[in-house]
């Protein structure tokens, strides 16, 4: 086998390992999204704090993104990813114990620890691209993200099977399942093969972060990820609570979230190819339009069909804006600069997601479902304007 063939074989193997790890991670996240707001509503004295346990997941992921990236620059992706899954195990155990104790704040702390796991897992997509050859890079990112398709079916089904598994205490079985998924991921990630940077490359930092951050493509990539993921989080976090408030049952909410996750990750099988054929900016622009359409459908009614169509459009819009933004970001840095650029991107993106998820429950509690969707419209307009600005900037450069 030639060196090139060996590298391509390694790339494909890494994508498979990371895609399956992504599937395990997103499965646990979909379970937490469906249940944590409901558990929070059961345990919290102030119902406006019901979605705080979801927000703590995102807050922890945000706080960990920068140290996780810098740590993996030193110890390598494999060790970093395995360390991340250990936090998933610990957090699941704390959350399970908190439900037994009926302790809202301890439960929120448990979900915070689970969020640390997410701070490492959010680099799976970039890890696949780090060593992939140029022609395979965008496809590697999208295929790893496609691993989430499994979660669309596994997450809601596991919720149905496990939420009353412990008859004395509802929901504990689901959080024990989260522990099992993290353990499976730990074993799987021991097989990832991503060479560490050489010592001289780790010491050579490349361009200053301020110079990198001024690139128009990087600005639009980050905006796309921030708003695409933030709007998705704002609406999705409120959906199960809103549906229960409208008289639907937990199985209905699971059904809607299930198809939302299918729409999020299903297109990832071809999003990378679309970006190469049509151009990444057109894909991101389409994502922004789909997010706006999602808000429009939600504002039109509160039947099960309205929730379903809106959340499917929301998932598609997230896929095109977030994956498109991730692919655009890889065009803005060299190998020695990737740790700090990826860290900056993930910190800003998931900081926005944390704020969105925090405000989601508050807006829903003090206002209503319509207000949640109205709040999404303005930010979506920023994505559309940013993409058109970059497209015009590039046309002027060519001219």
C-alpha positions in Angstrom: 0.0 0.0 0.0 1.4 3.4 -1.0 1.6 6.3 1.5 -1.3 8.1 -0.2 -3.5 4.9 -0.1 -2.5 4.5 3.6 -3.5 8.1 4.4 -6.8 7.7 2.6 -7.6 4.5 4.5 -6.8 6.2 7.7 -9.1 9.1 6.8 -12.0 6.8 6.1 -11.4 4.8 9.3 -11.2 8.0 11.4 -14.5 9.2 9.8 -16.2 6.0 10.7 -15.0 6.0 14.3 -15.8 9.7 14.8 -19.2 9.3 13.1 -20.2 6.5 15.5 -18.9 8.5 18.5 -21.0 11.4 17.2 -24.0 9.1 17.1 -23.5 8.0 20.7 -23.0 11.7 21.8 -26.0 13.1 19.9 -28.2 10.2 21.1 -27.4 11.2 24.7 -27.9 14.9 23.9 -31.3 14.2 22.3 -32.4 12.3 25.4 -31.3 15.2 27.6 -33.1 17.7 25.4 -36.4 15.8 25.6 -36.2 15.1 29.4 -34.1 17.7 31.2 -36.6 20.5 30.8 -39.3 18.2 32.0 -37.2 17.0 35.0 -36.4 20.6 35.7 -40.0 21.6 35.7 -40.7 18.7 38.2 -37.8 19.7 40.6 -37.6 23.5 40.3 -39.5 25.7 42.8 -39.5 28.5 40.2 -40.8 27.0 36.9 -39.1 29.8 34.9 -35.9 27.9 35.7 -37.2 24.6 34.1 -34.8 24.8 31.1 -31.7 25.7 33.3 -30.5 22.0 33.3 -30.4 22.2 29.5 -28.6 25.5 29.6 -26.0 24.3 32.0 -25.0 21.6 29.5 -24.4 24.3 26.9 -22.7 26.7 29.3 -20.3 23.9 30.4 -19.6 23.0 26.8 -18.9 26.7 26.0 -16.5 27.2 29.0 -14.6 24.0 28.1 -14.2 24.6 24.3 -11.0 26.7 24.6 -9.2 24.7 27.3 -10.3 21.4 25.5 -8.8 22.6 22.2 -5.5 23.8 23.8 -5.3 20.6 25.8 -5.8 18.4 22.8 -3.1 20.3 21.0 -0.7 19.1 23.7 -2.0 15.5 24.4 -3.6 14.7 21.1 -7.2 14.1 20.0 -7.5 10.5 21.1 -6.6 11.2 24.8 -8.7 14.4 24.9 -11.8 12.7 23.5 -11.5 9.8 25.9 -11.1 12.2 28.8 -14.3 14.0 27.6 -16.4 10.8 27.8 -15.3 10.3 31.4 -17.1 13.5 32.3 -20.2 12.1 30.6 -20.0 9.1 32.9 -19.6 11.2 36.0 -22.2 13.8 35.0 -24.8 11.0 34.3 -24.2 9.5 37.7 -24.6 12.9 39.5 -27.8 13.7 37.6 -29.3 10.2 38.4 -28.5 10.6 42.1 -30.0 14.1 42.1 -33.3 12.9 40.7 -33.4 10.3 43.5 -32.8 13.1 46.0 -35.3 15.5 44.2 -32.6 18.1 44.2 -32.9 20.6 41.4 -29.5 22.3 41.9 -27.6 19.1 42.1 -29.4 17.9 39.0 -28.3 21.1 37.2 -24.8 20.5 38.4 -24.9 16.9 37.0 -26.0 18.2 33.6 -23.2 20.8 33.8 -20.7 18.0 34.1 -22.3 16.2 31.1 -21.7 19.5 29.3 -18.0 19.2 29.8 -18.2 15.9 27.8 -19.8 18.0 25.0 -17.0 20.5 25.1 -14.7 17.8 23.8 -17.2 16.1 21.5 -17.8 19.3 19.6 -14.4 18.8 18.0 -15.2 15.5 16.4 -16.0 17.2 13.1 -12.8 19.2 13.0 -10.7 16.2 14.1 -11.9 14.3 10.9 -10.8 17.3 8.8 -7.5 18.0 10.6 -5.6 15.2 8.7 -7.9 14.6 5.8 -6.6 15.4 2.3 -8.0 18.6 0.8 -10.6 16.9 -1.5 -12.0 14.9 1.3 -12.1 17.6 4.0 -15.6 19.0 3.5 -17.0 15.5 3.1 -15.2 14.3 6.2 -16.9 17.0 8.3 -20.4 16.3 6.9 -20.1 12.5 7.2 -19.0 12.8 10.9 -22.0 15.0 11.5 -24.2 12.5 9.7 -23.6 10.1 12.6 -26.3 12.1 14.4 -28.9 10.5 12.2 -28.8 7.4 14.4 -29.6 9.7 17.3 -32.8 10.8 15.6 -34.2 7.3 16.2 -32.2 6.0 19.1 -32.6 9.0 21.4 -36.4 9.3 21.4 -36.9 5.5 21.4 -34.5 5.2 24.4 -36.5 7.9 26.2 -39.7 5.9 25.7 -38.0 2.7 26.9 -36.1 4.0 29.9 -38.0 7.1 31.3 -40.1 4.8 33.5 -37.6 1.9 33.8 -37.1 2.6 37.5 -40.7 2.4 38.6 -40.1 4.2 41.9 -38.4 7.3 40.4 -39.2 8.5 36.9 -36.5 9.4 34.4 -33.5 7.9 36.3 -33.3 5.0 33.9 -32.7 7.5 31.0 -29.8 9.2 32.8 -28.2 5.8 33.6 -28.5 5.1 29.8 -26.5 8.3 29.2 -23.7 6.8 31.3 -23.7 3.6 29.2 -23.5 5.6 26.0 -20.5 7.6 27.3 -18.7 4.3 28.3 -19.3 2.9 24.8 -17.8 6.1 23.3 -14.8 5.9 25.4 -13.9 2.4 24.1 -14.6 3.4 20.5 -12.5 6.6 20.6 -9.5 4.6 21.7 -9.4 3.5 18.0 -9.1 7.0 16.5 -5.8 7.6 14.6 -5.0 11.3 14.4 -1.2 12.0 14.6 -0.2 14.8 17.0 1.5 17.9 15.8 5.2 17.9 16.1 6.8 19.8 19.0 8.1 22.6 16.7 4.6 22.9 15.1 3.0 23.1 18.5 5.4 25.8 19.5 4.9 27.8 16.3 1.6 29.6 16.7 1.1 31.0 13.2 -0.6 34.3 12.7 -1.9 36.3 15.7 -5.5 35.5 16.6 -6.5 39.1 16.0 -5.2 39.0 12.4 -7.0 35.7 11.8 -10.3 37.0 13.3 -10.4 39.9 10.9 -10.7 37.7 7.8 -14.1 38.2 6.2 -14.6 34.5 5.6 -13.9 33.7 9.3 -16.3 36.4 10.4 -19.1 35.0 8.3 -18.3 31.4 9.3 -18.6 32.2 13.0 -21.8 34.3 12.5 -23.3 31.4 10.6 -22.5 28.9 13.3 -23.5 31.3 16.2 -26.9 32.2 14.8 -27.7 28.9 13.1 -27.1 26.9 16.3 -28.4 29.7 18.6 -31.7 30.0 16.9 -32.1 26.2 16.7 -31.4 25.9 20.4 -33.8 28.7 21.3 -36.7 27.1 19.5 -35.8 23.4 20.2 -35.3 23.9 23.9 -38.8 25.4 24.3 -40.5 22.8 22.1 -41.1 19.9 24.5 -42.4 22.3 27.2 -44.6 24.2 24.8 -46.1 20.9 23.4 -46.9 19.6 26.9 -48.4 23.0 27.7 -50.6 22.7 24.6 -52.0 19.3 25.8 -49.7 16.9 23.9 -48.0 14.0 25.7 -44.3 13.1 26.0 -44.5 10.6 23.1 -45.8 13.5 20.8 -42.8 15.6 21.9 -40.4 12.7 21.3 -41.9 12.2 17.8 -41.4 15.9 16.9 -37.8 16.0 18.3 -37.1 12.7 16.5 -37.9 14.2 13.1 -36.2 17.4 14.0 -32.9 15.5 14.6 -33.4 13.5 11.4 -33.6 16.9 9.6 -30.6 18.1 11.4 -28.3 15.3 10.6 -29.8 13.4 7.6 -28.7 16.0 5.0 -25.1 15.8 6.3 -24.6 12.8 4.0 -24.5 15.3 1.1 -24.1 18.7 2.7 -20.3 18.5 2.0 -20.9 17.7 -1.6 -23.4 20.5 -2.0 -20.9 22.9 -0.6 -18.3 21.8 -3.1 -20.7 21.9 -6.1 -22.9 24.9 -5.4 -20.5 26.9 -3.1 -20.6 27.1 0.7 -22.2 30.5 0.7 -25.2 29.4 -1.2 -25.7 26.5 1.2 -25.5 28.8 4.2 -27.9 31.3 2.6 -30.4 28.5 2.0 -30.0 27.5 5.7 -30.9 31.0 6.8 -34.0 31.0 4.6 -35.1 27.7 6.0 -34.7 29.0 9.6 -36.9 31.9 8.8 -39.5 29.6 7.2 -39.5 27.5 10.4 -40.5 30.5 12.5 -43.2 31.4 10.1 -44.8 27.9 10.3 -44.7 28.0 14.1 -46.4 31.4 14.1 -49.2 30.0 11.9 -50.6 27.5 14.4 -50.0 25.0 17.3 -51.3 21.7 15.9 -49.0 18.7 15.9 -48.5 19.3 12.1 -47.3 22.8 12.8 -44.8 21.7 15.4 -43.6 18.9 13.1 -43.1 21.0 10.0 -41.5 23.8 11.9 -39.0 21.6 13.7 -38.1 19.8 10.4 -37.4 23.1 8.7 -35.4 24.2 11.8 -33.3 21.1 11.6 -32.6 21.6 7.9 -31.7 25.3 8.5 -29.3 24.3 11.3 -27.6 21.7 9.1 -26.9 24.1 6.2 -25.8 27.0 8.4 -23.7 25.1 11.0 -22.0 22.6 8.7 -21.6 25.2 6.0 -20.1 27.5 8.6 -17.7 24.8 9.8 -16.5 24.0 6.3 -16.0 27.7 5.6 -14.0 28.0 8.8 -11.5 25.4 7.6 -10.6 27.7 4.7 -9.3 30.4 7.1 -6.4 28.8 9.0 -3.2 26.8 8.6 -2.4 23.6 10.5 -0.5 25.4 13.3 -3.3 27.8 13.7 -6.2 25.4 13.9 -6.4 25.0 17.7 -6.9 28.6 18.5 -9.3 29.3 15.5 -11.4 26.2 16.3 -11.4 27.2 20.0 -12.5 30.8 19.2 -15.3 29.5 16.9 -16.6 26.9 19.3 -16.5 29.4 22.2 -18.5 32.0 20.4 -20.9 29.5 18.8 -21.7 27.7 22.0 -21.7 30.8 24.1 -24.5 32.0 21.9 -26.3 28.6 22.3 -26.0 28.9 26.1 -27.6 32.3 26.1 -30.3 31.2 23.7 -31.2 28.1 25.8 -31.3 30.2 29.0 -33.6 32.8 27.4 -35.8 30.1 25.8 -37.5 28.9 29.0 -37.8 32.5 30.3 -39.4 33.8 27.1 -41.8 30.8 27.1 -42.7 31.1 30.8 -43.3 34.9 30.8 -44.5 35.3 27.3 -45.5 32.4 25.0 -44.5 30.1 22.1 -45.0 32.8 19.5 -42.6 35.1 21.3 -39.9 32.4 21.1 -40.2 32.2 17.4 -40.5 36.0 16.9 -37.2 36.3 18.8 -35.6 34.0 16.2 -36.4 36.1 13.1 -34.0 39.1 13.6 -30.8 37.0 14.1 -31.7 34.9 11.0 -31.7 38.1 9.0 -28.2 38.8 10.2 -27.0 35.5 8.7 -28.6 36.3 5.4 -27.1 39.8 5.3 -23.6 38.5 6.3 -23.5 35.9 3.5 -24.6 38.4 0.9 -21.9 40.8 2.2 -19.2 38.1 1.9 -20.4 37.1 -1.6 -20.2 40.7 -2.7 -16.8 41.2 -1.1 -15.4 38.2 -3.0 -16.9 39.4 -6.3 -15.1 42.8 -5.7 -11.9 41.0 -5.0 -12.1 39.0 -8.3 -13.0 42.2 -10.2 
